[in-house]
């Protein structure tokens, strides 16, 4: 009988030791692996959101594909190409309710002026040196470069649609954009009406 009690006590002690070992903090290497997995999942979530939100429609230069214009993957999300100047626009179309868009779909001209899609890549000419707070302010408050006391983001940037994005989605989009291939492209400045 004593040996059964001893075996039972040893079994309980082993179970407690196992439970304590499982509840102790993970070794540093395991923690980094978990953080890497979490960051990769965040970037992938951001990639998905950027894809379904139509960011490529305006922010990626186009190449002609079998179904028409499609994003140029070598310059994805790099905004209006700086080396592609545009000629003068016929602003008479505004009176008839029309606006103009460039062949790359990266520039729009309307009664608000001429807007160029920004470079969203991780390059310094894009958002490479932006903080998350700047990104959030641009996306949810429509502030140019995400800074107070700057001009508003102009059409067709649909920032009012994004003002209610969940914080984790904004963080995921930012993580993905920061992970993109840097494309050096200094987008032309916004031109107000009549300039």
C-alpha positions in Angstrom: 0.0 0.0 0.0 2.8 2.4 0.8 4.4 1.8 -2.6 1.1 2.7 -4.3 1.0 6.0 -2.2 4.5 6.7 -3.2 3.9 6.1 -6.9 0.7 8.3 -6.7 2.6 11.1 -5.0 5.4 10.9 -7.5 2.8 11.0 -10.4 1.2 14.1 -8.9 4.6 15.7 -8.4 5.5 15.0 -12.0 2.2 16.4 -13.3 2.7 19.6 -11.2 6.3 20.0 -12.4 5.0 19.6 -16.0 2.3 22.2 -15.4 4.8 24.6 -13.9 7.2 24.1 -16.8 4.4 24.8 -19.3 3.4 28.0 -17.6 6.8 29.5 -17.2 7.9 32.2 -19.7 9.1 31.1 -23.1 12.9 31.2 -23.6 14.1 34.3 -25.4 14.5 32.5 -28.7 10.9 31.3 -28.7 9.7 34.8 -27.9 11.4 36.2 -30.9 9.9 33.5 -33.1 6.5 34.4 -31.8 7.1 38.1 -32.5 8.3 37.3 -36.0 5.3 35.2 -36.7 3.0 38.0 -35.4 4.8 40.6 -37.5 4.6 38.4 -40.6 0.9 37.9 -40.0 0.4 41.7 -39.6 2.2 42.3 -42.9 0.2 39.7 -44.7 -3.0 41.2 -43.3 -1.9 44.6 -44.5 -1.1 43.2 -48.0 -4.6 41.8 -48.1 -6.2 45.1 -47.1 -4.2 47.1 -49.5 -5.3 44.7 -52.3 -9.0 44.8 -51.5 -9.1 48.5 -50.8 -8.0 49.4 -54.3 -4.8 51.2 -53.4 -3.2 50.0 -56.6 -5.9 51.7 -58.7 -4.3 55.1 -58.2 -1.0 54.6 -56.4 0.6 52.1 -58.9 1.7 53.0 -62.4 0.2 50.8 -65.1 1.3 48.6 -67.9 -1.1 47.4 -70.6 -2.1 43.8 -70.1 -4.4 41.5 -72.0 -7.4 42.9 -70.0 -6.3 46.5 -70.2 -4.2 48.6 -67.7 -2.9 46.6 -64.7 -0.4 47.6 -62.0 3.2 47.6 -62.9 4.6 45.3 -60.2 8.1 46.7 -60.6 6.8 50.1 -59.5 3.9 49.0 -57.3 2.5 51.7 -55.0 5.2 54.2 -56.1 2.7 56.9 -57.1 2.6 59.0 -60.3 6.0 58.6 -62.1 8.1 61.7 -61.7 9.6 61.1 -65.1 6.2 61.3 -66.8 5.3 64.9 -67.2 1.8 65.8 -68.3 0.7 68.4 -70.8 -1.9 71.0 -70.2 -5.4 70.0 -69.3 -8.6 71.1 -71.0 -10.4 72.6 -68.0 -13.4 73.4 -70.1 -14.6 69.8 -69.4 -15.2 70.7 -65.8 -18.2 72.9 -66.8 -19.8 69.8 -68.3 -19.4 67.8 -65.1 -16.3 65.9 -66.1 -12.9 65.4 -64.5 -9.7 64.2 -66.1 -7.4 61.3 -65.3 -4.0 60.4 -66.7 -3.4 57.3 -68.8 -1.5 55.8 -65.8 -4.6 56.5 -63.6 -2.1 58.2 -61.1 -3.1 61.8 -61.7 -6.5 63.5 -61.6 -7.5 67.0 -62.6 -10.7 68.5 -61.4 -12.1 71.8 -60.1 -10.0 71.2 -56.9 -6.7 71.3 -58.9 -4.4 68.6 -60.2 -3.5 65.8 -57.8 -0.9 63.1 -58.1 -1.1 59.8 -56.3 1.6 59.6 -53.6 4.5 57.2 -53.4 3.5 54.7 -50.6 6.6 52.5 -50.8 9.2 52.2 -48.0 11.6 54.6 -49.9 12.3 58.0 -48.3 10.5 59.6 -51.2 7.5 57.6 -50.1 6.6 56.8 -46.5 9.9 55.4 -45.6 10.5 58.0 -42.9 6.9 58.4 -41.7 5.9 57.4 -38.2 2.8 55.4 -37.6 1.1 58.4 -36.0 1.6 60.4 -39.3 0.2 57.5 -41.3 -2.8 57.3 -39.0 -3.5 61.1 -39.2 -3.3 61.0 -43.0 -5.6 58.0 -43.3 -8.2 59.1 -40.7 -8.0 62.9 -40.7 -7.0 63.5 -44.4 -3.8 65.5 -43.5 -1.1 65.8 -46.1 2.0 63.8 -45.0 0.1 63.2 -41.8 1.1 66.5 -40.3 -1.1 69.1 -38.5 -1.3 72.5 -40.2 -0.9 71.1 -43.7 -3.3 71.0 -46.6 -6.0 68.4 -46.8 -5.6 65.3 -49.0 -7.4 66.1 -52.2 -9.7 63.9 -54.4 -9.8 61.2 -55.4 -8.0 60.0 -52.2 -11.0 58.5 -50.3 -9.6 59.1 -46.8 -13.2 59.8 -45.4 -13.9 56.1 -46.2 -10.9 55.1 -44.0 -11.6 57.3 -40.9 -13.3 54.4 -39.1 -10.7 51.7 -39.8 -9.9 49.6 -36.8 -6.5 50.4 -35.2 -5.2 46.9 -35.9 -6.1 47.2 -39.6 -4.3 50.6 -39.8 -1.3 49.1 -38.1 -1.3 46.1 -40.5 -1.5 48.4 -43.6 1.3 50.5 -42.3 3.4 47.4 -41.6 2.9 46.1 -45.1 3.7 49.5 -46.7 6.9 49.7 -44.6 7.8 46.2 -45.9 7.5 47.1 -49.6 10.4 47.3 -52.0 11.6 50.9 -51.9 11.0 52.7 -55.2 12.7 56.1 -55.5 10.1 58.4 -57.0 9.5 62.0 -55.9 5.9 62.6 -57.0 5.1 66.1 -58.4 3.4 68.5 -56.0 -0.3 69.2 -55.9 -1.3 72.0 -58.2 -4.2 74.2 -57.0 -6.8 75.4 -59.5 -5.5 77.9 -62.1 -1.9 77.0 -61.6 
